[in-house]
Amino acid sequence: MLGRLTDKIKALFYSRILFWLVLLFAAGIAAGFLFSISLKAAIIIFVVSLFLLIPAFGEKLYWLIVFMAMSAGILTASLHSTAYQAFPIESGERIGIAGYVSHKELSAQNDENGVFYLRPYDIDGLKYDFGEVKIFCPVGQLPSLGDEVLVHGEVMAAEKKANRGSFDYDEYLKRNSITASVSASYGGSISIIAENDNKFYDILDSLRGKLNMQINRLDDEAAGLVRGIFLGDKSDLSFGDKENLIQSGILHAFAVSGMHVGYVLSFSALLFFFLRRHKLLYFICNAILLIAYGFVMNFTPSVSRAVIMALIALAAILFDEKKDSLTAWATAALLCLLYRPLWLFDAGFQLSFITVFFIIYLGDSLQELFSRTGRFAGVISLAISSGMAAVPLTAYYFYMISPLGFVLSPVAVLLVGVCVVWGICALLLVGFFPAGAYIFAYGAGALLKLLTFATEKLTEIWGSFFIIGSPKLIWVLLFYVLLFLLPLCRKYLGRIAAVVLCLIMLIGFPFTAALNNHSASSLAGEVLEVSFIDVGQGDCTLIIAPDGKTVLIDGGGEGSSGSVGEYILIPYLKSRGIDKIDLMINTHPDFDHTDGLVSVLDYFPVGYCMVTGARDVDNERLEKAAQKNDTVMLYGTSGEKVTISEGIEIDILFPTADFYGSNENEASIICLLTYGEHSFMFTGDTEDEGIDFIIDSGLRVDVLKVPHHGSYYNFDDLMYETLQPDYAVISCGANNSYGHPHREVREYLADNRIKTYRTDLHGEISFFSNGRTMQVITNK
C-alpha cells in the first residue's frame, strides 16, 4: 500500500514537475534567507546536487530533483544577500547621489511633495549600483522616467518595527531592493545630467502624467479611488476607504492584479480582433499593450504575475498550444523570484500567487460541487475559491476576516472591471482628447464612490467582519494544506464532507488567531499587562486585565493629524485581537496625547472616555468625537476610583476638582494603577503643581511613567526620592527636536540605578504582573 502511495506521489510530481520545482525553489529561497546560509555553503550544496543528479537514474532521480530545486533556491537567496550593498551613508547626513529615474509615484492635486525612485551608480564619488533609492522632492522638481539626475539631499532614518504587529517599513523597502530614502525637499536640489532619449518611456510617462491631471479634477475621494484603479497608485486612498475595502472583503478587487490584466487582455483582444488571422502580428500588438500597462502600473508583484501569465496565454494562441494555467502560474512565479527573491515575503506577492493558484486548482472541483446552481456555478466557484484562499493571509496581514466578502466579491469584481476598461479608454484618449478621458474618469469615480458607500453601510451590520488578531504562521499553513486537500475530500468522501470541511475551516480558523493573542508573558496565574506603545514623540499605554478588559491611556499624535492613530495605534490594537476599548483616559488635550485617541474613538467601540476635570481646559475635540460615537464622557479629578477588574484599580490622584491650570500640561491627570503588590503611576506632562502633589502624597510605586517625555523642566529629584520606582519608562520619539529625554534626567536615573526603558530605544515596552512577580519584555 505504501508503495502504491509512493507511486501516485511520483506520478503527480512528474505530471506537474514545473509547478513542484517552483514550490521547492521557493522553499529553498525561504530557507536561504531565514537561516542566513552563506554563499560558500550554498555553492557547495548546489554543486553536490549537480554531481549527484548527473549519474542519477530510476528511483534516485525523483529525490535528487527535489534536492537540486531546493539547493537552487538556497543559492539564489545567498547570491542576493551577497550582492546586497548596505547604504554607505548614515541617516541625517547630506549626500550627492547620481543615477537613473526608474519610476515615479503620482501626486494628488494638493500634494506639495513628489516621490521618485533612482537606480544609483554613484554616491559622493563612491561607486554604488545596487537596488534603488527612494527620493522625496517638491512635486515641481520631479524628473522624467529614464532621466539621469544628480540629487543632493539628506538621508532619512529607516523606520524599524517598533511594536508587536506593526508594519515593518524597513523590511518592506528591503523586499523591494530599496536601500535608502533621501529627502531633497529642504535645502536639497535635483539637477538633470542627461534627459531620457527612450521614446517608449517618454510616451508612457507623458500619458500617465496627463491622465493623472484629469483624475486630479475629481474630488479627493473619487480621485484616490480612480487613481488606484486606473494607475495602480493607492497612496491617496484615505485610511477610511482602505479599511472599508478590507472590512468588506473586496480589497483584492482594488489591488491591480490578474483580474485587471484579464480585462486589459479582453479589451486588447477586442481592439485587435481584425488581426486575429495574422497570429504573430496579433501577438505583438497585444503584448505591447500588456507590457505598456505593466509599466504604467510599475510592475508590482501582482501585476508582474498577471502580465507574464497573459503573455504565456497569448503565446499559446500563437503556437496553437493548449492553454495551461498552472504552468503559466509556475513560470510567472519562477521569473518573479529570480528577479526579486525577497518578493517571496511580500504580502502582495503572496496574496496574488496563492489566490490565483487556488482559483485554478479548485475551479473544476467547486463547479462540480455547486453544479446544481446551473449557470451560477462558475461565479460561486470563483467567489469561494478566491475568498477562501485570501482568508488566512488577510487575517495574517490585516488581522480580520470578512464573511461579507464572499457575497460582495462577484459584484465588486464586475464593477471594478468596468472601471478598468474605462481606464484603458481614458489612457488611450488622454493624449489627443483629454475631455473624453475626464468623462471616463468621472464615470469611474462616481461608480467607485457608490460601491464604497454601499460597502460602508454593509460593514455596519454585525457579522460583516471580525477582528481576530494575528494568527500564528502554523495555522495559516494548516489552512492551506486543508484547502489543497479539498478536491480529494470531494472525490473520496463526497459532496457533504467537502462542504463540512469548508465550514470547519472558515469557522475554526478565527479561533486559532485567539491562541496567538494571549499574553506573551511566561508568568503563572492571572496576569495583568501594561504596554507602553511606541507612537513616536507622544504617550500611549495599553492596559489589558486578566479577564480581557482594556484601558487606553493617551494615544500619541506627533505628525499629521490622524497618522499615528490610523497607521500605528489602530493596526497595533487589531493585531492584538482587540475590537473594543472599555476605558480611555486622556491625561491632557495636547496633540501628542490626544490625536490617536480621536482615531480610536472613530474606529472602535469605546465604553468610557475620561478627560482631565481641571477647570478651563479645552477638551472639545475628544468630547465631539465621543458624542459622535456614543461614548460616555467622564471628567477625572482627585479621589475618584475606577475598578477595571477584580483586584485591579485606577485611582485618580490629580487634578483636584477646583484646580485651574495655567496651561494644559499642568492640568494633566496623574493616576495610579494597582494590582496585588505592584503599582504603576502615569503622569502625563504634569508640571510643578502635580509634582508637588506627588511628593506630598508619600506614595511609593514600582513603575513610573516619567513626566513630559523626560524633559528637564518637569524634573524634580524629590519626586523620585519619594516614589522610589524600580522602573522608569520614557515615551519619546527617536531623534526628536526637543532633545527628550534631557541629559540631566538620564544621568539621574542611571546614577540612582533606576532601570530605565525608552520607547525610542526599546520600542514597545510591556510589563507583566501576576500581583507578586514582575516581568518586562521589549520589542527591540
N, C-alpha and C positions, 0 to 999 in steps of 0.2 A: 504493500500500500504506500509506504514511504517512497519507494522507487517510482511509482506512478505519479505521485505528487511532485517529485523532483523533475520528472519528465515534462509534466504540464508547465511547471515554472520555467523550465528551459525553453519550451516551445513558445510561451508567452514572451520571454526575453528576446528570442531571435525574431519573432514576428514584429516586434516594435523596438528593434535594437537601438535606433537613434534616440527614441524617447527615453529609454532606460539609461543610455550612455550620458545623456544630458543631465538626468537626475543625479547620476553618480558623479559627474563632473561638478555639478553644483554642490554636492555633499563634500567633495574634495576642497572646493573653494572655502566653504564654511569651516572645515577642519583647519585649513591652512591659516586663516585669519584668527580663528578663535584660540588656537593653540600656538600661534606665532612661530610656525615652523620655518626654520632658517632656509635660505636659498640653497646652501650646500646640502642640507638634509633632503630638501625637495628634489634636487637634481639626482641624488643617489637613489631615492625611491623611484623616480621616473625611469632612470637608466636600468635599474634592476627589473622593472616591469617590462621594459622593451626586450631585454635579453631573455626573459622567461617566455615572452609572447612568441618570439620568432620561431623557436622549435616546437611550440606547443601544438597539440592536436587532440581531437576527441574530447574526453572528459575535462581535460585541463583548460581548454580554450575558454570555456564559459567563465570560470573563476578568474582567469588571467585578464580577460577583457574588463571585467568588473574592477580588478585591481588597477589596471592601466588607466581607466577613465577617472578613477578617484585620484590617482597619482598625478594625472594631468591637471586636475583641478587644484591640487595642492601646489603644484609648480606654478600655475597661473597666479595664485594668491601670493606666493613668495616673490615672484617676479615683480608684481605690482608693489608689494611692500618695499622691495629693494629699490625700485625706481622712484619711490616717493621721496620728494625733496622737501624737508621742513623749510618753512619760510624763514629766510635768513635775518629778518629784521624784527625786533621786539615791538609789541604794541606800544602806542604812544609816541613812537619815533617818526620823523618825517623822511620820506624817501622819494626817489625818482624811479619810475618803472616804465619800461618800454615794451610794447607788444602789439598784438593784432586783436581787433574787436571781433569776438566770436558771436555774441548775441546780446540783445537788449531786453530789458523789461519795459513794458509800456506804461505811460503815466496818465493818470486822470487829469481832467482839465484844471483842477485846483491844486494839483501837486506841484511843489516847487523843486523837488529833488527827483533826479532820474537815476537809473541803475543800468550799468552795462558790465559785460564780462570780458576780461582781457586774457589772451594767451600770451604770457610774458616770454621774453628772451633775454632781458637784461634788467637787473635791479642794482641801482647805484654802482654801475660798472662791473657788477658780477654776473656771470652767465647763469641764467636760471630759466629752465624750459620745461617745467613740469606743471600740468594741470592748468587751472585758471585762477584769476584774481578778480574778486567782486569789487567794482568801483562805484562809489556814490558820488554824484556830482550835481550841480544845478541843471535843471532839465534843459535849459537853453544851450548847454555845452555838450549834449550827447553827440558823440561821433556817429558815423555811419558804419554799417556792418562791413567788416573786412579792412577798415582803415588801420594804418599803422600809426600809433599815437604814443606820446610821452606824457605820463601822468605824474604830477607832483602832489603829494598829499600825506596824510597821517595814517599809519597802520592802526586799525581798530582792534580792540580787545576781543578775543574769542569768548563766546557765551557758553560756559560749561554747564552741564546738567547740575542744577543746584538742589532740586527737591525730588523725592520719590515720584515717579510717574511723570515728571516734567519733560518737555520736548528738549532733546539734546541738539541744539542748533549747530554746535561744533562738529558733532558726528554727521549731521546732515550735510554740512559743507564737504567733509572728507569723502562721503559716499559719492558725491558728485565731482570729486577731484578739484574742489575749490580750496586753495591753500591759505587764503587770507582775504580780509576785507580792508579796503583803503578808502578814506574819505578825501575827496578833492573839493569839498563844498566850502570849507572855511580856510581861506588863505592858500588854497591849492590852485592848481592850474592844469589844463589839458591842451596840448598842442598837437597838431596833425603833422606827422613826419612825412607820410605819403598817403594820398587818398586811394581808396579801393578802385581797382580797374576791372573788377569782375562784374559784368553786366547782370548776371543772374542774381547776385547779391543785391545790386542796386535796385533792380526791379522789385524784388521781394520786400526789401526794406522800405521802398517808396510806397508800395501798395499797403503794406502793414501800417505805416505811419498815416497814410491818407484815410484808411478805414478807421483807425483809432480816432482821428479828428471827427469823423462823422458820429462815432459812438459817443464821444465827449459832448455832443449836443444834447444827448438824452439826460434825464435826471440821474442823480448819483446812484440810486438803487438799480435802475434799469441799465445804466452804463456798466456797473460792476458785473451784473448777470450776463449781459450781452458780450462783454469783453472776455469773460470766462469761456463762453461757448464759441464765439467767433475766432478768438485769438489765443485761447488756451492760457490766459493770464487771469488767475483768480485772486490776485493780491488786493484788488479793490473791493472784493466782496466783504460786506460788513460781517462782524462776528455773529450777529443775529441770523443773517442769511446762511452762513456756513453751518451754524448749529441747527438751524431749521432743516437743512438738507440731510444732516447726519441723523437727527431725530426721526425724520420721516422715512429714512432708509433709501433715499434716492440720490445720495451723493455720487454714486457711480455713474448716474445719468449725466451729471455735470462734469465728471472727470473725462477730459478728452482722451479717448481710447478707441478700442476696436469698433464700438458702435458708431462713433463719429466717422472714423475712417471708412466703415462699411457704407454709410450714407454718401460719403465723398466718392467712393468707388462706384456706387449705384448711379450717382449723378454723372460721374465721368463716363461710365459705360453708355448712359443715355445720350450724353453730349457727343460722343464719338461713335455712335451706333452705325453711322454710314460707312465707317472704316472697318466694320467687323469682318468683312471678307478679306481684307488686307491685314492678316494677323500680326505681322511684325510691326507695321505702322500703328495698328490699333494698340498693341502692347506699349510701344514707345510713347504715344500720346497720353495714355492712361498713367504710365509710370512717371512721366514728367509732372503731371498734375498731382499725383500722390506724393512725390518727393518734395514738390513745392509746398504742399500742405504741411508736410512734416517739418520743413524749415520754418514756416510761419508759426508752427506750434512748438518750435525749439527742440524737437526730437526728445521729449521726455521719455522715461522708460515705457509708459503705456503706449505713447504714440509710436515709438520705435518698433515695439512688438507688432502693433496693428499694421503699420506700413509694410514691414517685412512680410507678414502673413498675406497681405493683399497683393504684394508683388509676386509672391510664390503662386497665389491663385491665378494671377494673370499669366504667369509663365506656364502653368498647367494648360491653359487655353491655347497658348502659343504652340506648345508641343503636343497638343491633343492627348494630354495625360489626364488621368482621373484625379480629381481634387482630393487631397489627403490632409485634412485639417490638423490632425495630430502631428504629422511630420512637419507641417508648416510651423506649428507651435514650437516644436523642439528646435527647429532651425533658428527661429527668431530668438529663443532663449539662449542658444549657444552663441549667436553673434552678439547679442547684448552683453552677455557675461564676459566674452573675450574683449569687448570694447571697454566695459566698466564693471570689473568683478565685484566691486563693493555695492553695485546696484542690487545684489542678492539680498542685502539687508535693508533695502529701501521699501517703505510701506506701499508706495505707488507701484513698484515693480511686482511685489508680492501679490497685491490685490488684483492687478491686471492679469498676470500669468495664471494664478490659481483659479480665479473666477472663470477665465476663458477655458482653461483645461476642463473644469467640471461641466461647463456648458457643452463642450464637445463630448466628454466621456459619458455623461449621464443622459444626453439628449434622447437616444433611442429608448433607453430603459424607462425614462419618465413619460415619454409619449405613449409607450405601451401601457404604463401604469394608469395613465389618465385617458386611455383610448375611448372610454365611454362618453367623454365630453365632446367627442366629434372634432369639429374644426378648431375648437379652442385648446386641443391637446398640446399643440406646439407652443402657444402663448403661455399656458400653465407650466409646461416643461421648462421654458426659458426663465420664467419668473422664479420657480422653485430652485432650479439648479444654480442660477446666479445668486439668488438670495441666500441659500444655504451655504454656498461657497464663501460668501462675504461675511457671514455671521462671526466666525472666530476672529478674523483679522480686524473687523470693525470693533469688536469688543476689546481686542488686544491693544489697538492704537487709539480708539476713541472712547473706550470704557462704557459702551452702551450697546444694546440690541434693539431692533425696531421691527416688531411684528407688522406694523403698518406698511413697511417697505414691500412685503410680499404682495400686498394688494395694489399698492400705488406704483410700483416699478413699471409695469407694462404701459400705464398711461403716461408716466414721466418720460419713458424711452421714446414713445411716439411723438410727444410734444417737443421734446428736445431735438429729436430727429428732424422735425420740420424746421426748427431754428437753425440747425446745422446746414441744411440745404439752402435756407435763406442767407446764411453767412457766406456760402460759396458764391451765390449770386451777387451778394454785396461786394465781395472781393474782386469778382470779375468786372463789375460795373464801376468801381470807385475810381479807376484810372481815367475814364472818359465821361462818366455820368454820375458824379457824386451825389446828386439829389436822389437818384434811383437807389444807391447804396444806403442812403439815410432812411429811405422808406422801408427797406428790408430790415434795417437795424431797429427802427421804431416799432415795426410789427413784432419782431422777436422780443424786444423789451417788454411790450405790452403782454405778450403771451407768457413770458417767464415770470413777470410780476403777478399775473393771475395764478400761475402754478404755485409760486411761493406763498401767496396769500391763502390759497386753499390748504396747502400743507401746514401753514402756521395754525390755522383753525383746527385742523385734524389732529395735530400733535397736542392740543389742549385736552383731548379726550384721554382719560385714564387707560393705560394699557397700550397706547400707541407706541411708546418706547419705555425702556427701563435702563436706568443707570446701574451697572453691575460691578464696576471697578475693573481692574486689570487681571485677567485670568493668567495662571501660570502657563508657560510655553508647552508643558507636557500635556495639558488639557486641550490646547489648540491642535497639537499634533494628533492626539487621540481622536478628536472630532473628524479630522481629515482622513484618518485611517478608516473610520466607520463609514464616512461618506464614500470612500473608494470601494468599500465592500458592499455598498447598497445594491448594485446590479446583481451581485452574486446572491444576496439575500432575496431579491425578487425572483431570481431564476430557480433557486433550490428550496426556498421556504414559502414562496407565494406572495401575492399582492398585499394581503393584510399584514403579513410580517414586515414587509418593506415600509408600509405606512406607519406601523407601530414603531419601527426603528427610527424613522424620521421624527416622529413626535417625541420619542425618548431623548433624541439628540437635542432638539430645539428646546424642550422643557428642562432637561437636565443640565445643559451647558451653563446657564446663568448661575446655577448653584456652585459650579466649580470655581467661578470667579470669587464667590464669597469665601472660599477656602484660602484665598490669597490676600484677603482684606483684613485678616485678623492681625493682632499686634505683632510687631517684629521682635518684641521682647522675648527673652528666654525665662523671665521671672514666673514663678508659680503663683497661683491664686488669682484674685480679682485685680486686674492691672489697669491703672489709670495712665493715659498717655497725654503728655503736654509737648506739642511740637511747635518750635519756633520756625516758621516758614521763611525761606529766603525770597523776599519780594523786592530786593534791591534796597534803595535808600528809603526805608519805611519800616513799620512794625506790623507783624501779623502772627498770631498764635492760635493754634487749633488745640482744643481740649476734647478728648474722647473718653467718656466714662466707661467702666467695665460693661455696663448694660447698653452701650451704644449711643447714649445721649451726647450731643455735640454742643460745644461753645466756641465761638469765634471772637477773639479779641483783636480789634483793629484789622485793617485789610490792605495796608500799603497803598501806593499810588503815585510814586515819583515817576514822571514821564507824561506822555499824552493821556488825556482823560480816557479812562476805561481800560487802558492797555494792560495794567497789572492784574486787574480783576479778570479780564477776558482771556489773557494769554498765560497767566501764571496761576492765579488763585483758583479759578473755576476748573481748569484741567486737573490741578492737583487734587481738589476735593472729589472730582469724578473718578480719578484713578484710585482713590481710596474707597470707592463704592458709596460715598456719602451723597444722598439725594435730598437732604433737608438739614437745616440748622435750627437747633432748639432755642439757643440764646445767642444773640450777637451783642457785643459790647464795644462801643466806640469811646475810647478814653477821652478824646477831644477832637474837634472837627477840622484839624489841619488836613490838607490834601493828602499827605503821605501816610495818613492813618485811616482816611475815610473813603477814598475813591474806590478801592477794591470792594468795600462793603456795599456800595451802591450797585455794583455789577452783580454781586452775590444775591442781593435782595431782588433784583430783576430776574435772576435765573432760578434760584432755589426757593422752595417754601421756607420761610423763617418764622418761628413762633413768636419770639420777643426780640425787640431791639432796644438796648439800653444806651442812652447818651448821658453826658455829664449833666447833673442837675444844678450846676452853678448858675447864678443869675447872669442875665445879659450875654449869654453865649449863643451864637447863631448856629442852631442845629437844623436849619431849614432844609438843607439838601437831603439828609437822611430821613427827616420827617416826611418829606414829599414822597421819597422812594418807598418808605414803609406804608404810607397811606395808599399808594398806588397798588401795593402788593398785599394788602390786608394783613399787615404785621402790626402787632400791638407795641406801642411805644412805652418805654419806661425811662424815668429820669433818676439816675443813680446819685444818692447822697449818703453821707456818713451814717452808719448804724443799720443800713439795710443788709439783709442776708438772703442769698439765693441758694436753695438746696438743689443741686444738679441731680444727684442720685443718692442712694443710701450711703451716708458717711462722707459724702463729697459736697463741700460747701464753698461758696464765694462770698466773702464779706467785703462790702464797700466801706473803705476807710476814709476816703476823702473824695470830693469836697464836702463841706457842711452845707446844709440847706440854705443858709444865709450868706454863702460865700460869693463875693464879687471878684472876679479875676481881671487884672489889668490887661491880660492877653489870654489867648486860648490855651497856651501851654500851662499857665498857672491853674487853669480850671480842670486839668487832666484828672480823670478818675484814677485813684490808687485802690487796687483791690487785692485781696489775699485769698488764694485757693488752698484749701487744706484737705488732706486725705491721710488718715491714720497719723503716723509720726512725721509726715512730710508737709511742707508748706512752700508755696510759690507766690512771690509778690510781683505784680505788674504795675508799672509806674508811669506809663505813657511818656510824655515830655515834661513831667512835673518840675516846678521850679521852687523858689525859696519857701513859700508857704507850705507846699506839700512836703518838702524835705524836712522842714521843721516839725511838721505833724508826725512824720515817721520817727524822727529822733525822740520826740516826746512820748511816742506810743510804747517804747521799750520792747517792741516785738523782736523776735529772732526768726529768721527764715532759712530754708535750705537753698532755695534758688531765687536769685534776684534778676529781674529784667532791668538792666541798667538804664537810668533815665536818659532820654533825649539822645539815643544812639551813641552814648559815650562822650557827650560834649563836656568840655572842662567847665563851662558856665553853669552846668547843672550838677557839679561835683561838690560833695561835702564829705570829708573823711569821717565826721561824726556819725553820718548815716550808716556807713559801712561798719564802724565800730559798734553801733547799736544792733544792727541786723545780723552781723557775723555770718554772712552767707558762705556756704561751702562752694556754691557755683554762681557765676555771674554770666549772663547772656547779653551780648551786644548785637542789636539788629541794625545793620548798616550796609550800604552799597559799596561794591568794590571801587576803589579809586574815586570816591565821591569828592565833590568840590568843596565840601565843608571841612574836610580833614578829620572826619569822625572815623574811629574813636581817637580823641586827642591824646597826645603823648603822656600827659600827667595822669590821666585815668588809667592808661595801660600800665604805667610804671607802678602806680599804687596797688593795682590788683595783683601784679606779679610779685611785688615786694611783700605783700601780705598773704601770699600763697593761696589766693582765691582762684580756683580753677575756672578759667575764662574760655567761653566759646563765642565765636563771632560768625554771623551768617555770611559775611563776605569771604571768610576763610574756610568755614566748615560746611557751608550750605545749610540745608535743613538740619536742625538740632532737636532730637527727640529725647525727652526724659520719660522714663517708665518707672512707676512706683506701685508696689502692692501694699503700701501703707507701712512697710517695715524696711524694705530694701529698694535702693535706687539704682537704675541702670541708664546709661547715656549712650546714644547711637547717633553718629553724624553721617551725612550723605557724601562728604568729601574726605 
